[in-house]
């Protein structure tokens, strides 16, 4: 009987050792995958920073003004001036008391009548 208990105990120890090894191996793989993802996140963050810098460089007002002037014949873009903008209080909003349900033609008629 004593031999049987020694055998069962040895088998249990071997089984637990195998389980501990497999859990350790899985943990090491997960940590390696985590490190790889962290490196990828850093690289993508740097790539985003570079792209934002390129976007800012390409959207410089002087460059856009020069492009608009160079391509005026094709695009017919005019340079923006201060008088192209207005104050929000000058925007004609529809009367909030008017019911805006119905066909689009009716709604547009109501909006035009309110002005």
N, C-alpha and C positions, 0 to 999 in steps of 0.2 A: 504494500500500500504506500509505503514511504517513497518508493521509486516512482510510482504514479504521480504523487504530489510534486515531486521534484520535476518530473517531465512536464506536468501542466504548468507549473510555475515558470519553468524555462521557456515553454511555448508562449506563455503570457508576456514574459519579458521581451521575447523576440518580436511578438506581435505589436506591443507598445512601442518598441524601438523603431519598427518599420513605420508605424503610424506617425511617430514624432519626426522621423526623417522625411516622410511625404509632406507633412504640414510645414516643416522647415523649408523644404524645396519649393512648395507652392508660395510661401511667404517671400522667399528670395525672388521668385519670378514676378510676383506682384510689385515688390519694391523696385525691381529693374524696370518694369513697365511704367511705374510712377515716375521714376527719374527720366525716362525717355519722354514721357508726356510733358514733364516740367521743362525739359530742354526745348521741346517743340513749341510750348507756350511762349517761352522767352524769345525764340526765333521769330515767331509770328508777331509778337509785340514789337520787336525791332523792325520787322517788315512794315508793319502798320505805321510806325513812326517815320520811316523813310518815305512811304507813300503820302503821308500827310505833309511832309516837307516838300515833296515834289508838287503836290496839289497847290500848296501855298505859293510855290515859286511860279507855277504856270498861271495862276490867277492873280498875278500882280496887276494892279490897275493900269500901270503904264504899258505893260505888254499887251493887255487886252485892248487898250485904246489904239495902240499901233496896229494890231491885227484888224480891228474894226475899220481903221482908215485904209489899210492896205487892201482889204476885201470889200470896200464900199460898193463897187460896181456890181458884185455878185450878191452881197447880203443886204445892202441898203440900210445898214445900221448907222445910227447917229450917236455921237458921244452923249453920255448922260450928263445932264446939268441939274442944278438945284431946282429950277422951276418945273422939272418933270415930276416932282413929288408934291404932295399936298398934306394938309393936316387931317387927322382922322375925323375931326368934327365936321369937315366939309363933305364927307361921304354921305350920299343920300340913302338912308336905311328905310325899309318899308315900315309902315305903321304897325306896331305889335298888336293893336286891337283888331286888325282885319283878319278874318277867317281865311286861311290859305288852303282850303280843301277844294277838290274838284279837278276838272281837266286842266292841263297845263296852259291852254289858251285862256281859260277863265282866270287862272292865277296871274298870268302875265297882264291881262286886262286890268285886274284889280291893282296890281303894282303900278302900272302906267297911270291909272286914274288917281292914285294917291300922291303922285308927284306934283 
